[in-house]
Amino acid sequence: MILMFAVDKNYSIGYKGDMLFHISEDLKRFKKLTVGNIVIMGRKTLESLPKAKALKNRDNIVLTNNLSYEKENAYVVHSIGEMDEKIKELNPDGKKDVFLIGGGNLVKQLYDRCTYAYITEIDKEFKKFDTQIPNIKEDPNWEKIKESNIRKSDELTYKYVEYKRK
């Protein structure tokens, strides 16, 4: 499983159900990497997407405790075991990548299963946040394997960093 997040200096990712920032180039990169693959998210993450719609050209798996929840163009599951079964069904030959894209609670549950990470690191500390993910930079089980040059978007500077679990 692959973690894919944009984070601030403290690995904060969201506030009140939305991302802390929107960088057009980063969103295009996200789409390029995830199209044709499987994305796993919680219900709140799905509802934070534009028009609360599943992402096109991807298999969307939504994990929720809400047993009556339904969403067009998404596979709704209610347990990690059910999620695992759906991944096997959608990806029997293992050729598709499986991306964990949010939210924070789901990352806490699935973090140990992740073996690779695409992280967009924003060079800013946001004061208002309510969701964070584990800081891979401080985790001795992960190593940085690739890093882009510094990029700029409006007032934000950022870089793309890839990590691999040791």
N, C-alpha and C positions, 0 to 999 in steps of 0.2 A: 504494500500500500504506500502511496506517495502523498506526503503532506504538501499542500500548496496554499500559501498565505502571503499576504502583505502585512508587515508588522512595523511598529515603531521601535524605538530603542529598547523598550521594556517588554517587547513581544505582546503589546496590546494590539487587539485586532478590531474591536468594535465598541460602539456606544449606542444604547437604546435601539438595538436591532439593525444597525447599519454599520457599514465600514467607516473607519476613521477618516479615510481619504479616498479619492477616486483619481487614478492616473490613467489616462487614455491608453498610453503605450503598454502599461502593465495589463490592462483589461484585454487588449489585443493579444498579448503574449499568453495570457491565461486561456483564451479561446483557442489559439493555435495549438497549445499543448494538450488541451483536454478534448477537442473535437474527435469523435470516433472512438472515444474511450468511455469509461464508467466514472461518474462522479457520485460521491457519497456525501450526504449532508443531513442535518437535522431539519425539522419542520420550520423553525424560526429562520434558519438560513434560507430555505426555499422561499419563505414569505418575504424575505428582504430583497429578493431578486427583482429586476424590473417587471412590473405588473404581476409579481408573485407567480411567474410562469417557470416551468421546468426549462433547463437550458437545451437549446436545439442541437440536434446532431450528436447527442451524448445519451448514454443510458443513465438516467437520474434515479438514484436510490435514496429514498427519504426515510430516515429512522425516526419514529415518533412513538410516544406512549399512548397517543390518542387513537383508540381502536376504531373510531368512526371516520378518521381523516382519510380523505381521498384527494388526489390531484391528477389532473389530466397530464398525460405524457410522463408520468413518474411512477416508479414502483415503490409503493409504500410498504414498509416493513416495521415490525414492532419489537424486534429483539436482535441482538448481535447474531444469534444462530440463524434467524430468518434472513438476515443480511448476507451471511456467508452462503446460504443456499442460493439466494438470488444471484450473487456474484458468480457462483459455479454454473448456474443456468445460463447466464448472459455471456460467460467467458469460459466455455468448456475447454478450450485449447490454451488458455492463458495468454493469448496474444494481445488482449487489450490491457492498457494500464488502468489501475484503479486509484483514483485521486480522492483524498479526503479534503473537503473544501470548507467545512464548518459545521457547526460552530464550536465554541470553546468546550462545552460539555462533552460533545462527541469526541473531540480530540483527546480529552482526558481519558475517555474509555478505550480509545483505539491507538493511542500514541505508541505503545509497545509493539504494535503490529507494523508500524511504519518503518520502512527501510531506506527511503529516499525522501528528500525534501527540496522543493523549489520555493525559496523564500525571497520576497522582495523586501529588503531592509530599508526603511525610511530613516533618514538621519534627523529625526525629530522625536521629542518626547511629548506625547499628547497628555494634557492634564485631565481631560474628561474621557474616561473609558470605563467600561464595565465588563469587558471580556478580554481575557488573555489566553495565550497558549504557552506551553513549556518553552523555555529559552534554549534552543538547540545549541547556541554558541557556548552555553555554560554546561552542557551535558557531555560528560566524558565518553559517552557511548556513540557520539556522532563526530564526524570529521568533515571539514570543509573541503570540497573537491574542485570547486569552480567559483569564480567571482568575476562579475563584469566590471567595467569602468564605472565611475560615478556618472549618474545621469541626472537631468534636471527636468522638472515639470512645474511650471508656475513657481511658487516659492519653496517647493520641496526638492530635496536632493535624495537620491536613492541608488541602490545597486541591486542586481540580481545575484543571489548566492545559492549554490547547490550544495547540499549536504548528503552524506551517505552514512548509514549506521555501520559502525565498526564490526 
